[in-house]
Amino acid sequence: MTEVKRHHKATRHIHKPHHLCKEPDDLKTQMALWLRESLMEGGVREEITLDEDWTPPQDQDPICEGTPDTGTDSSVMQRSLCPWQWRVNYDEAREPKIISEAHCICRRSRGGSVAFCLPIKREVPILRRAACDPVTGRWEYARATIPVTVGCHSVLPRSARATPLSQHYKTPIGAI
């Protein structure tokens, strides 16, 4: 019988500096400063495309079929024409790492309206990881903003701009 020798390949350790990188000691201070500056400047000024590219939910929650609940113990979401749910948006490479975001539940406003439910978005200041400083072993962050859905609102559909009545008649008005 022949003996088979098994050779174990040596596993090479690949050095990944990002695994060794730590958060800067002043990260919370950097975030607070960026937030304060953005608020003092009157908010972040970047335009947000609110709803033009928004895709409504495919499956509707049963809450969408009824009318809003206006009882004394009802929540804001239950009374809303366009209810929403909160979702957690987590990103390890961002500060803050966790952001709560609203998600519109219904395609149309509740209560028999022809209006649509659309997200309300706001540009929120964040710090985004840029690179790991090899000297300090700390992450460097860059200032940025991201759109965050903060609620849902009821919006009537667009209508075409009215044309002058004279364009709808063969004979000009006043020629008769």
Buried (B, 14 or more C-beta within 10 A) or exposed (E): EEEEEEEEEEEEEEEEEEEEBEEBEEBEEBBEBBBEEBEEEEEBEEEBEBBEEBEBBEEEEEBBEEEBBEEEEEEEBBEBBBBBBEEEBEBEEBBBEEBEBBEBBBBBBBEEEEBBBBBBBBBBBBBBBEEBEEEEEBBEBEBBBBBBBBBBBBBEEEEEEEEEEEEEEEEEEEEE
